[in-house]
Amino acid sequence: MRNRSLAAAMAVLCLTLLAAPAQAGTAIDPKADALLRAMASHLQSLAAFSVTEKSLVDRVFPNGQKVAFAHATAIKVARPDKLRAEAAGDNVAGTWVQNGPVFQVYDAKSKTYVSLDVPPRLEAALDAALARLRLVGPMVDFLAADPYKSMMEGVLEAAYIGPSEVGGRPCHHLALRQLTRDFELWIDAGKAPWPLRLAATDKTLHGDPRTLVEYADWKAAPGFPAKTFAFTPPAEAVRAKVVTPPAAAGTPKP
């Protein structure tokens, strides 16, 4: 599972995903692997979908205290090259839109926006946009051309923890581990293996901050009207200049 750390006025699009812990001495549990493959295959099969998510994102203060910030995001996706996310919360209010080779982010708090030329495919477009804007984009793995491969990148261990429940819905609880991050994933045990909850702990940052995301109202769709992915900044909005960080300079990795 990939991580992209980027910082700007709008820092959450919790569209992203997994990686794993497990019991000491184990590697990839076959049951956990089968569930991950089924979930990934289901997401990959969708031409278009919508989902809402609620997240709690830790910020660790210098004194070590953790403070959680809440966000809610409504997301619509149409493969291969369209995305709209409307986010609001404690420190976020804005819109993300990808429409083919153009990616726009509008921050309602500062009334600023950026517009970027990006590769047309969702995965590559998000890679490029997140790297340039230094934003956190947690749902990139769900949107990858090969979600399973993307989710399992860097995973050292994956375990099936057991049956659980999210919002009254029976689910499977998995734990995955990377070298620098731990993840937990709850997958719907019903007819469609939707991801219902994601917890991620970043062991590289002071205080090991945690992000908890709950997904709801998953809906497969045949498509969306073209206007869904059209975005015109408000008249008072100011276009911000994007300075590419040295590490992200050059051609974006596809």
Buried (B, 14 or more C-beta within 10 A) or exposed (E): BBBBBBEBBBBBBBBBBBBBBBEEEBEBBEEBBEBBBBBBEBBBEBEBBBBBBBBBBBBBEEEEEEEBBBBBBBBBBBBBBBBBBBBBBBBBBBBBBBBBEBBBBBBBEBBBBBBBEBBBBBBBBBBBBBBBBBBBBBBBBBBBBEBBEBBBBBBBBBBBBEEBEBEEBEBBBBBBBBEEBBBBBBBBBEEEBBBBBBBBBBEEBEBBBBBBBBBBEBEBEEEBEEEBBEBEBEEEBEEBEBEEEEEBEEEBEE
